[in-house]
Amino acid sequence: MFRHQGKTRTLRHNKKIASLLSFVAGTVNIIGFLSVQRLTTNVTGHFAFFIDDVFKLQFARSLVYFLYIASFFLGSFAVSLSIEALSRRNERFVYSIPTLTESFILLVIAIIGPVFVALNANLIACILLFAMGLQNALVTRISGAMVRTTHLTGLFTDLGIELAQLYFHPETGQRVKLIATIRLRLRIIAYFFAGGIVGGIGYSYVSIRALLIPAILLLAGLFYDNAKIRLAIWKRRQNLVKRA
């Protein structure tokens, strides 16, 4: 799910990572909004508010929106930088370390968030935006830009285009490919929606501590991925022993 790259990566791998990370993004989206009344998984709206405040000469307020945008950008930049650096040293940890980092960020916010929400909601928003920028760049790199999970704007655009193309591609091969991609988009939307529901329910009970849910899910995803690879290696070795 995390480690397969290039020709070894299949639609099945993309479905798995899309399910996990879109659910995480949907959870963070609703918990972040309910906690600090800010969008914490994308910066489209923040950019509009930033421009509006600049034109109104509200520079102090526009700076806050600029920091939101910068936080998302820095998350994307930081994870891309770490992937490039790690790929030159030890490819084994290229994607596990960024995922662990995101999980750690969500875990810390879940623990200290109740105190900081009252003191500095903007700081919480910036940290969550950093984590989502990290996730968005991570899944884009892993899937070869096939999967994006932190916001749905581009997703609905791609879905609309692909649904329209179905009418003009009667060829069986092209049609099968389009249907598979459409199903992937719908899966991301469904899991994002499901994550939002779970996040909303969790927030109603434990407030921002509900961020423990996506943090634990990320760790579970890494554990599953690692266990599956180890099992495959063990089976391969057993087959080699039997042949010998």
C-alpha positions in Angstrom: 0.0 0.0 0.0 2.8 2.5 1.0 5.9 0.9 -0.5 4.9 -0.3 -4.0 6.0 2.2 -6.6 6.2 2.5 -10.4 5.3 -0.7 -12.3 4.8 -2.7 -9.2 2.0 -0.4 -8.0 -1.5 -1.5 -9.0 -5.0 -0.1 -8.8 -5.5 -2.3 -5.7 -2.7 -0.5 -3.9 -4.2 2.9 -4.8 -7.6 1.8 -3.6 -6.2 0.8 -0.2 -4.3 4.0 0.4 -7.1 6.1 -1.0 -9.5 4.5 1.5 -7.2 5.0 4.5 -6.0 8.5 3.8 -9.3 9.9 2.5 -11.0 8.6 5.7 -8.2 10.3 7.8 -8.7 13.6 5.8 -12.4 13.5 6.3 -12.0 13.0 10.0 -9.4 15.8 10.4 -11.6 18.1 8.2 -14.6 18.0 10.5 -12.8 17.8 13.8 -10.5 20.7 12.8 -13.5 22.8 11.7 -15.6 22.1 14.8 -12.6 22.7 17.1 -11.2 26.0 15.7 -13.9 27.1 13.1 -11.3 26.9 10.3 -10.8 24.8 7.2 -7.9 22.5 8.1 -7.5 20.2 5.1 -7.2 22.7 2.2 -6.4 26.3 1.5 -8.8 27.3 -1.3 -11.1 29.3 1.0 -8.2 30.7 2.9 -6.7 32.2 -0.2 -10.0 34.0 -1.0 -10.1 35.5 2.5 -6.4 36.4 2.2 -7.0 38.4 -1.0 -10.2 40.0 0.4 -8.4 41.2 3.5 -5.5 42.6 1.5 -7.8 44.7 -0.6 -9.5 45.9 2.6 -6.1 46.8 4.0 -6.7 44.4 6.9 -3.1 43.3 6.9 -3.0 41.7 10.4 -5.9 39.5 9.5 -4.6 38.7 6.1 -1.3 37.6 7.7 -3.2 34.9 9.5 -4.7 33.5 6.3 -1.2 33.7 4.7 0.1 31.6 7.5 -2.6 29.0 6.9 -1.6 28.8 3.2 2.1 28.7 4.1 1.6 25.9 6.6 -0.1 23.7 4.0 2.7 24.5 1.5 5.4 23.8 4.1 3.9 20.4 4.9 4.0 19.5 1.2 7.5 20.8 0.8 8.9 19.1 4.0 7.6 15.7 3.0 8.8 16.0 -0.6 12.2 17.0 0.7 12.3 14.1 3.2 11.3 11.6 0.5 14.0 12.8 -1.9 16.6 12.6 1.0 15.5 9.2 2.3 15.3 7.7 -1.2 19.1 8.3 -1.5 19.9 6.6 1.8 17.3 4.0 2.8 14.2 3.4 0.6 12.7 1.3 3.3 11.7 4.3 5.3 10.9 6.7 2.5 7.1 6.7 3.1 6.9 5.2 6.6 8.7 8.2 8.3 6.4 10.8 6.8 3.3 8.8 7.8 4.7 8.4 11.3 5.3 12.1 11.4 1.7 12.9 10.4 0.4 10.4 13.0 2.6 12.0 15.7 1.3 15.5 14.8 -2.3 14.4 15.1 -1.5 12.5 18.3 0.1 15.6 19.9 -2.8 17.9 18.9 -5.3 15.3 20.3 -3.4 15.4 23.6 -2.6 19.1 24.0 -5.3 20.5 21.8 -8.0 21.1 24.5 -5.6 23.6 26.2 -4.3 25.3 23.0 -7.7 25.7 21.3 -8.7 28.3 23.9 -5.3 30.0 23.9 -4.4 29.9 20.2 -6.9 28.4 17.7 -4.8 29.7 14.8 -1.8 27.7 15.9 -3.9 24.5 15.9 -5.2 25.3 12.5 -1.7 25.9 11.1 -0.4 22.6 12.5 -3.3 20.6 11.1 -2.9 22.3 7.7 0.8 21.4 7.8 -0.2 17.7 8.5 -2.7 17.8 5.6 -0.2 19.4 3.2 2.2 16.6 4.2 -0.5 13.9 3.6 -1.5 15.4 0.2 2.0 15.5 -1.1 2.7 12.0 0.3 -0.2 10.3 -1.3 0.4 12.2 -4.6 4.0 10.9 -4.7 3.0 7.3 -3.7 0.1 7.0 -6.2 1.8 8.8 -9.1 -0.8 11.7 -8.8 -3.7 9.2 -9.2 -4.9 9.8 -5.6 -5.5 13.1 -3.7 -7.3 12.9 -0.4 -7.3 16.2 1.5 -9.9 18.0 -0.6 -12.6 17.2 -3.1 -12.6 20.1 -5.5 -10.2 18.6 -8.1 -11.7 15.2 -7.4 -15.2 16.2 -8.5 -13.7 17.9 -11.5 -11.9 14.8 -12.6 -15.0 12.7 -11.9 -17.2 15.0 -14.1 -14.7 14.8 -16.9 -14.4 11.0 -16.7 -18.1 10.4 -16.6 -18.5 12.6 -19.7 -15.8 10.6 -21.5 -17.7 7.4 -21.0 -20.1 8.5 -23.7 -17.3 9.0 -26.2 -15.1 6.0 -25.6 -17.1 2.8 -26.6 -13.8 0.9 -26.9 -13.8 -1.9 -24.3 -10.2 -1.3 -23.1 -10.6 2.5 -22.6 -14.0 2.1 -21.1 -12.8 -0.4 -18.5 -10.0 1.9 -17.6 -12.3 4.9 -17.2 -14.8 2.9 -15.0 -11.9 1.7 -12.8 -10.8 5.3 -12.3 -14.3 6.6 -11.6 -14.8 3.9 -9.0 -11.5 5.0 -7.4 -12.8 8.7 -7.3 -16.1 7.5 -5.8 -14.3 5.5 -3.2 -12.3 8.5 -2.1 -15.5 10.6 -1.8 -17.3 7.9 0.2 -14.4 7.4 2.6 -14.0 11.2 3.1 -17.7 11.4 3.9 -17.5 8.4 6.2 -14.5 10.0 8.0 -16.4 13.2 8.4 -19.3 11.3 10.1 -17.0 9.4 12.4 -15.1 12.6 13.2 -18.3 14.5 14.0 -19.5 11.7 16.3 -16.1 11.5 18.0 -15.9 15.2 18.5 -19.4 15.3 20.1 -18.0 12.9 22.8 -14.4 13.8 23.3 -13.8 17.1 21.5 -10.5 17.5 19.7 -9.2 14.4 21.3 -11.1 12.6 18.6 -8.0 13.2 16.5 -6.7 10.1 18.1 -8.8 8.2 15.6 -6.9 9.2 12.5 -3.6 9.0 14.3 -4.2 5.4 15.3 -5.5 4.5 11.8 -2.3 5.8 10.2 -0.3 3.6 12.6 -2.5 0.7 11.9 -2.1 1.2 8.1 1.7 1.2 8.5 1.6 -1.9 10.7 -0.6 -3.7 8.2 1.6 -2.8 5.3 4.8 -3.9 7.1 3.2 -7.1 8.3 2.0 -8.0 4.8 5.4 -7.4 3.3 7.1 -9.5 6.0 4.7 -12.3 5.4 5.3 -12.2 1.6 9.1 -12.3 2.2 8.6 -15.3 4.6 6.5 -17.2 2.1 9.1 -16.6 -0.6 11.8 -17.9 1.6 9.8 -21.0 2.5 9.2 -21.7 -1.2 12.9 -21.4 -1.9 13.7 -23.8 1.0 11.2 -26.4 -0.4 12.7 -26.1 -3.9 16.2 -26.6 -2.5 
